[in-house]
Amino acid sequence: MNRRLLLAAGAAASSALALVGCASQRIETYAAQTPVLDLQQYFNGTLDAYGIFTDRSGAVVKRFTVVMQCNWQGDAGVLDEDFTYSDGSVQKRIWHLTKLADGRFSGRADDVVGEALGESRGNAFHWAYTLSLPVNDKVYDVQFDDWMYLMTDKVMLNKASMRKFGVHLGEVTLSFAKR
């Protein structure tokens, strides 16, 4: 009896894992999508971004705008971001990106724990990283699963899911507009 119960539990766990694996996006899905995103070309010059942070229930917790000054020297890029939040607070983040082989990129910023790793295919860019987020008087390391989709040569949409210890905390949604 216990053996059957263990086998049934194992089969259920395997099925659940298979469903989770099917649910996640794959960058290859976007390989044939246009317009093709050239990260070095799009993130070059001045961009404006408009975003919201929603909690796990979908309620908008914070709105913000970002002005980005971006430039590349060969395979090295700098994205200098100035955030202004709806509560009047401001923040700066400077990304240092490196173009790697096969549409892959790495990135670092002062509030990124370790290295961000990403990949571009077709009109999409996906990267994952851990960000140290200040909340009240504490700082939390939060994992980001970040997807960007080029809509036109001037507009890109961005949706990032945030997790801590595997628990979904909320999402960040942004629209980028290239000047």
C-alpha positions as CSV (number, residue, x, y, z in Angstrom):
1,M,0.0,0.0,0.0
2,N,2.8,2.5,1.0
3,R,4.6,1.6,-2.2
4,R,1.6,2.4,-4.4
5,L,1.1,5.7,-2.5
6,L,4.8,6.6,-3.1
7,L,4.5,5.7,-6.8
8,A,1.3,7.8,-7.1
9,A,2.9,10.7,-5.3
10,G,6.0,10.5,-7.6
11,A,3.8,10.4,-10.7
12,A,1.9,13.4,-9.5
13,A,5.1,15.3,-8.7
14,S,6.5,14.4,-12.1
15,S,3.3,15.6,-13.8
16,A,3.4,18.9,-11.9
17,L,7.1,19.5,-12.8
18,A,6.3,18.7,-16.5
19,L,3.5,21.3,-16.4
20,V,5.7,23.9,-14.8
21,G,8.4,23.3,-17.5
22,C,5.8,23.7,-20.2
23,A,4.5,27.0,-18.7
24,S,7.8,28.8,-18.9
25,Q,8.7,30.9,-22.0
26,R,11.6,30.0,-24.2
27,I,13.5,32.7,-26.1
28,E,13.7,30.5,-29.2
29,T,9.9,31.0,-29.6
30,Y,10.6,34.5,-30.8
31,A,13.4,33.8,-33.2
32,A,11.3,34.5,-36.3
33,Q,9.4,37.6,-34.8
34,T,10.0,41.0,-36.3
35,P,11.1,43.7,-36.0
36,V,14.4,42.1,-35.0
37,L,15.8,43.6,-31.8
38,D,19.4,44.8,-32.0
39,L,20.0,45.6,-28.4
40,Q,23.1,47.8,-29.2
41,Q,21.1,49.8,-31.7
42,Y,17.9,50.2,-29.6
43,F,19.7,51.0,-26.4
44,N,21.7,53.8,-27.9
45,G,20.9,57.4,-27.4
46,T,18.1,58.8,-25.1
47,L,15.0,56.7,-24.1
48,D,12.0,57.5,-22.0
49,A,10.3,54.7,-20.0
50,Y,7.0,54.6,-18.2
51,G,6.3,51.9,-15.7
52,I,4.3,50.4,-12.9
53,F,5.0,48.0,-10.1
54,T,2.1,45.7,-9.3
55,D,1.9,43.4,-6.2
56,R,0.9,39.8,-6.4
57,S,-2.8,40.7,-6.4
58,G,-2.3,42.9,-9.5
59,A,-2.8,46.2,-7.6
60,V,-0.6,49.1,-8.7
61,V,1.7,49.9,-5.8
62,K,4.0,52.4,-7.5
63,R,4.3,54.3,-10.8
64,F,7.5,55.7,-12.2
65,T,9.3,57.2,-15.2
66,V,12.8,56.6,-16.4
67,V,15.1,58.7,-18.6
68,M,17.9,56.6,-20.0
69,Q,21.1,57.8,-21.6
70,C,22.6,54.8,-23.5
71,N,25.8,54.3,-25.5
72,W,28.0,51.5,-26.8
73,Q,31.7,51.3,-27.5
74,G,32.1,48.1,-29.4
75,D,30.7,45.2,-27.3
76,A,30.5,47.3,-24.1
77,G,27.4,49.3,-23.4
78,V,26.3,51.7,-20.6
79,L,22.7,52.3,-19.7
80,D,22.5,55.3,-17.3
81,E,19.0,55.2,-15.8
82,D,17.3,58.0,-13.8
83,F,14.1,56.9,-12.1
84,T,11.4,59.3,-10.7
85,Y,8.7,57.6,-8.6
86,S,5.1,58.7,-8.1
87,D,5.9,59.4,-4.4
88,G,8.6,61.9,-5.5
89,S,11.6,59.7,-4.7
90,V,14.4,59.3,-7.2
91,Q,16.9,56.5,-8.0
92,K,19.8,56.0,-10.3
93,R,21.0,52.7,-11.8
94,I,23.9,52.4,-14.3
95,W,24.0,49.1,-16.2
96,H,27.3,48.0,-17.7
97,L,26.5,45.5,-20.5
98,T,28.7,43.2,-22.5
99,K,27.7,41.6,-25.7
100,L,28.8,38.0,-25.8
101,A,28.5,35.4,-28.6
102,D,25.3,34.0,-30.1
103,G,22.9,36.9,-29.0
104,R,23.9,36.6,-25.4
105,F,24.6,39.5,-23.0
106,S,25.8,40.0,-19.5
107,G,25.2,43.0,-17.3
108,R,26.2,44.5,-14.0
109,A,25.0,47.4,-11.8
110,D,25.7,48.5,-8.3
111,D,22.4,47.0,-7.0
112,V,22.6,43.8,-9.0
113,V,23.8,40.8,-7.0
114,G,26.4,39.1,-9.2
115,E,25.8,39.2,-12.9
116,A,22.7,39.5,-15.1
117,L,22.6,37.1,-18.0
118,G,20.4,37.5,-21.0
119,E,19.7,36.3,-24.5
120,S,18.1,37.9,-27.6
121,R,16.2,36.2,-30.4
122,G,14.0,37.9,-33.0
123,N,12.1,40.7,-31.4
124,A,12.6,39.5,-27.8
125,F,15.2,39.8,-25.1
126,H,15.1,37.7,-21.9
127,W,17.4,38.1,-18.9
128,A,17.5,37.0,-15.3
129,Y,19.2,38.7,-12.3
130,T,19.0,39.3,-8.6
131,L,18.4,42.9,-7.6
132,S,18.9,44.3,-4.1
133,L,15.7,46.3,-3.4
134,P,15.4,48.7,-0.5
135,V,12.0,48.5,1.2
136,N,11.5,50.7,4.2
137,D,14.6,50.3,6.3
138,K,15.6,46.9,4.9
139,V,17.2,45.6,1.7
140,Y,15.9,42.4,0.0
141,D,17.5,40.4,-2.7
142,V,14.8,39.7,-5.3
143,Q,15.0,37.5,-8.4
144,F,13.9,39.1,-11.7
145,D,12.7,37.2,-14.7
146,D,12.7,40.0,-17.3
147,W,11.3,39.9,-20.8
148,M,11.4,42.7,-23.4
149,Y,9.6,42.8,-26.7
150,L,10.4,45.2,-29.6
151,M,7.2,46.5,-31.0
152,T,8.5,49.1,-33.5
153,D,11.9,50.7,-34.1
154,K,11.0,53.2,-31.4
155,V,8.8,51.3,-28.9
156,M,9.6,48.3,-26.6
157,L,7.5,46.7,-23.9
158,N,9.0,45.1,-20.8
159,K,7.5,42.7,-18.3
160,A,9.5,41.5,-15.3
161,S,8.3,39.0,-12.7
162,M,9.7,39.3,-9.2
163,R,10.3,36.4,-6.8
164,K,11.8,35.8,-3.4
165,F,12.4,32.3,-2.2
166,G,10.3,31.1,-5.1
167,V,7.3,33.2,-4.0
168,H,5.8,35.5,-6.6
169,L,6.0,39.1,-5.2
170,G,4.7,41.1,-8.2
171,E,5.5,42.4,-11.6
172,V,7.1,45.5,-13.2
173,T,5.7,46.6,-16.5
174,L,7.4,49.2,-18.6
175,S,7.1,50.8,-22.0
176,F,10.2,52.3,-23.6
177,A,10.1,55.1,-26.2
178,K,13.2,55.9,-28.1
179,R,13.6,59.6,-28.9
